[in-house]
Structures are given as structure tokens and as C-alpha cells.
Amino acid sequence: MEGRFDVHTHFIPPEVVQWLKKEKKHIPVHWGDNGKTLTINHQWGFDLKDEFIDPNAYFKAQHQARVSHSLVSPIPQLFLYDIEATITKELSRLYNDALSRWVSEHSARLSALATVPLNQPEQAALELRRAMQHGLKGAIIGPSVQQKLLTDESFIPFWEEADALGAILFIHPLLCDDPRLQGRRMANLIGVPWETTICATDLLLGGWMDRYPRVRILLAHGGGFLPYQIGRLQKGYEMWRPVAASVQAPPTDYLRRFWFDTVLWDSRALRLLVDLVGKERVLPGSDFPFDLSHWPPVQPSLEAVHAFLGLP
């Protein structure tokens, strides 16, 4: 397969757009600027480009950038973890079924991840299995749910199912809600990678990589700040017994068990990441079509993408 790959793209199927318009009494949704902006639950707002909602526009952009195969994910703004669980479950099923149909019609060009009702972990496990039975590769999930990190015991049913399925879990944050970061767009600029850093560090030090070894964990935006401060974790592991208590290997070893995308915008940072974890763990990604996308995606290793996605 020639051309570029992209493991980090987002799309909203037409069925989901219609559902949002119908269910806005249950989910606060604001369509601004004649439908060109979308704000969900009074806080998650973004420019609704055609590439988000029009399959033809999406494919045209991919063709122009010579991207031959993309891994499509639901948008994080529609995780809906803070909404009534029955609504989250309903949207998850609708979103996943729509993506499954789209992928089946364009299997040479698309793979996809599911969204799951992680605010109800047992239902999230069931939806993950159902979605993967319909051809999806795993799920995109947030780094926490209502301040509970993903190592919380309540999420164990979901992790057990993901491990049994050998699922991809793409950790993708929303904006950080730290009040200190609400100005100058810092909630996005540094808050987003910070949320990934917290989640990934907790998974690493919590022993989750050993507990669920078959889960393929992909970290957005180059892994947040974790790869670039791994030396500090390593030193803490060597100096402090509580840091080492739950892990069977040094943090530098666990770092190479994650996968990372290339959404870094700096070739020096990317070179460091590849040097730290190996090119087989760094996958081309863009975050298309959000404003802060790295477009077209850098291509560190085509072989890594084939292995990660199970492509021929």
C-alpha cells in the first residue's frame, strides 16, 4: 500500500449530526455562525469544518495530502462522560454503527475506533466488544472520567475486556479544567498534553502495562510530556520504594510499550521520541481536521502502522 498513513483523524458521521440536532434537549448543543461552529455541553467548542461531517470533503483532503489509509476516531467532545449514562450509551452505539458502515464501504482507505460509555464501565466493555465484532479496531477514550483516573477499580471490567480482545485504546484528552490554565488558550496548548501525561504516568506506575499486556495503548500528541521527562520517573523509581512498588521493570522499559503519534510540530522533539522508544512505536498522526493538526502527517515507519493496525 503506497502513500501516507494517519492514525489520528476525527470524523462525525451524518447520522450523528442528525442525532445531535434531535437530542439537543438532552445534550446542550449550540450551532453557531450558521452551523460552522459547534459547542457541546457549554464548554467544548470548535470550528465545524466540512471535513468533519462531509465524507467527500474528508476523502478529498486525504487524497490531496496523499494519505492512503486513515484510522478514524470519534471526536473527544462527544465522549459525553458527564451526561446521563443512557444517553452516552445511545450515542456510542449510533456513532460506532455509522463508522462501521463507513469503514466497510471503504476498507482499503479507512479503519476506525469506537467511542464507549466509559461513565458506565460494564456497558463500555459490552460496547467495545460489539463494536469490534462489527470491524472497529478498539476505542478512543478520555484520560479520566469525573476525576477518576483509568486505574480506578471501577474500570477493571472495561480493561479486562479490552485485554481479552487485544484492543487498541487511544488515550485522547479534552481541555484541562485547571482554573490556572483558562487564559491564553493554555487549557489546550499545555493542558491537553498535561492530561495525557497524568493518565499515562498513572498507567505506567500503577502496573497496568503488566496487568493488561494485550491492550495496545496509543498516546495522543506524542505522549504529552511523559517521554521528555522519563528521566525524572526513572530517578524516582531508583530512589523511592513506593514508586517502584507496583511495577516489574524500570519506567524507561514501560515507555517503549506505549505507542505514540507524531503530532508534535517539531522535528527535534520527534527525533528524541523515536530515539527513546524506537521507530516501531511511533505512528504517523495528524489530529485532522482540528485547527491544531499536523498536516500532512509525518511518516516515521510504514511497517509500524501495518503491524499496529493489522493491515496487509
N, C-alpha and C positions, 0 to 999 in steps of 0.2 A: 504494500500500500504506500503510494507516494504522497508527498505533500506534508503539511504540518499537522500536528495533533494539538488538542486543547482539552485538558481535564477539568477546567474551571470556567464554565459558562452557565448562564441562567436564562430561563425562559418561563413565560406564563401562558399556558395553552388557552385558546379561545373559550373552552368550556369553563375554565377557572375565572376568566374575566366576567363571563355571564353570571356565574355563581356569586361573585363579589357584588355585582350590581343588584342581584336579587336579595342577597342576605345582609345588606348593609345595616339593617336594623339590629342585627345580632353582632356585627363587627363594624365599628366605626371606620368608614372608608370615605375619603374625600378625593374626588376627581377635580383637580384644579387646572387652570389655563386651558379650558376646552378639552379636557381629557389628556393633556400632555404631561401632567404630574399626578402622582398617586401618593396619598398619605394613609397609612393603615394604623388604626388604634391611636390616633392623635400624636404619634411620635415617629413612625418610620416613613419618611417621605423621600421621594426620588423622582427624577425625570423619567417619564414612561416613554422611552424611545420606541419606534416601530419595531426595532429588533427584539424587544422584549415580548411582543404579543403577536407579531405577524410572521408566520413560518417562512414566507417568501423573502421577507426582509432579512430574517436571520440567516437563511441559506445564501442569500446574495452577498452578505458581509463575509460569511465564511469562505465563499468562492473567491471573492476579491482578495482575501488575505491568504489564499492557497491553503486553508485549513480543510483537510480531507476527512477528519473524524473528530467529533467533539463529544465529551461527556457533559450532558446537560443536567443541571440541578434546579430544583425549585428555588425561588428567591427566599432568602432568610426572613424578610419582612412578613412572610406568610407561614412561618413556623407556628404562630398563634399559641404558644405555650401558656400565655397569660389569659386565654379565653376559655370559656366553658368547654370541658373535655369532649363533650359530644359533638360540638361544632368543629373542634380541631380534628377529630376523627373523621367527620364527614368530608371536610376539605381534603384531608390526606388521601382518602380513597379516590375522590374525584380527580385530584391532581395526579396521583400515581397512575390511574387508569388512562388518563389523557396522554401522559408521557409514554406509557407502554404502547398505546396505539401508534403514536408518532414514531417511536423507535422501530416498531415492527414494519412500518411502511418505508423506513429509510435506514435499515440496519447497517448498510455499508458506511453511512455518514454519521450515525448517532448511536451513542449509548446513553443511559440515564440513571440517575439516582432518585430514590423516593424521598418524600417527607413523611414523618411519622408523628403520632400524637404522644410525644415524649412526656407530656404532663400526665399521662396515664401509662406507665411503663409496660404493664401487661398487654394493653392494647397496642402499644408501639411494637412489641415483639410480634404480635399476630400480624400487624400490618406490614412489617418488614418481610416476614415470610411470604405473605400473599403477594406483595409487590415483586419479590424476587422470583416467585413462581410465574409471574407474568413478564419476566425478562429484564427487570431492573437489576442493577449491579450491587445495590446496597442502599445507603441512605445518607443524606446530608442532615446534620444535626447541629444544634447550638452547643456552646461550651458549658451551659448550665441551664437549669430550669428553676425559676423562682429562688435564686440564690443557692440552690443545691448543686454542687459540683457532680460531675458524671460518675465519680467513685462512690456516691451515696448508695447505701444498701438498697434503696428503693428501686434503683435502676438495674439491679442484678438480673431480673428476668429478661430485660432487653439485651444486656451484654451476653447472656448465655445463648440466646437465640442467634445473635449476630455471630458469635463464635462458632456455633454449630453450622451456620450457613456459610462461613468463610466470607462474610460480607465486607464490602468497603464501607467505612464510616468516615465521612468527610466532615471534619470539625470546622464550622464556619460561624464566626461571631456576628452579632449585631453591634450597634453602637454601645460603647461603655456608658453606664449611667452615673459614674462618679461625678458628683457636683463640681469638682475642681476642673473637670475637662469640658464643661459645657460651652466655653467660649472658643473662638478662633478655630472652630471645627476640630478641636483636639479629640473629641469623643470618637471621631472617625480616624483622624490622622495617626494618633498613638493609642487611642482607646481600643480600636478593633484588634490590632496585633497584641495588645496587652491582654485582652480576654483570651485569645488563643494561647498565650504564654502561660496564663494561670491554669487553664484546662490541661494543657499538655504536660506541664510540670507535675500537676497532681496525679495524672495518669501514670507518669514515669515513676515518681517516688512512691505512689500507692501500690506498686506491684501489678498494675493492670496489664502490663505487657506480657508478664508470665502467666497471669491468671486466664487471659483470653488471647492466646497466641495466634489464633487463626483469623482474628479480625485485622483487616488492613486499614490502618488509621492514616488518613491523609490530612495534613495540616495546611490550612489556607495561608496565603500571603507569606510564603517562605518560612512558616513555622512561628510567626510572631517574632519575639525577641529571644526565644529559647536557644536556637543554635548559636547565637552570638554571645550568650552568657553561660554556655555549658561548662566552661572552666570554673565558674563560681559554684555550680551544683557539684561538680567533681570534687572541688576542695571541701565543700561541706560534707560530702559523702565520706571523705577521708578523715575528717576531723571530728564529726559529731555522730555518735552512735544512733540517735533517733532518726537521722536522715537515712542511714543505711539499713534500718531495721526491717523494712518491708520489701527490699529488692535483693536480687540474687547476683547482680552484676553492677559494675560502675555506671553512672549516668551516661558517660561517653558511649558505652556499648548500646544502651537503650535508645539513644538518639538515632542510631543507624537502623532501628526497627520501625521508625515512622517513615511515611512518605511525605514529600514536600512539593508544593507547586513553585513556579518561577516568578510569581507576582511580587517582584522586588524593585524593578525600575533602575537597578544599579548593577552593572556587570561585576564590580568588585565584591559586592555582597553575595552575588550568585556564585562567583568562583570560590568564596570562602565556604558557602553552603555545600557545594559539590566536594570540596576538599574534606569537609567534616564528615559527610555521610556517604559519599560515593555517588557517582552519576546514576547508578541504578536505582537510587532512592529519590531522585529529583525529576519531577514530571512537568512538561510544558503546560502552563496555565495562563489565563489572561484576566479573569473576572469580567469578561464581556457579558453584556454591553453596559455595565455601570460606568459612571464618569471616571472613576479611578481604576481603569483597566489598563493592563499592559498589552497593548495591541499593535501588531500581531504577537502571539506568544513566542517566547524564546524556546528553542528546541535542543535541550541538552542531550537526550538519549532516546532515540526512537524505540530501541529494544526494550527499554524500561516501560514504555507505555503499552507495548504489546503484551508484556508479561503481566502488568498491573491490571489491564482490562480484559485479558484473555482473548486478544484479537489474533486472527491468523497471520 
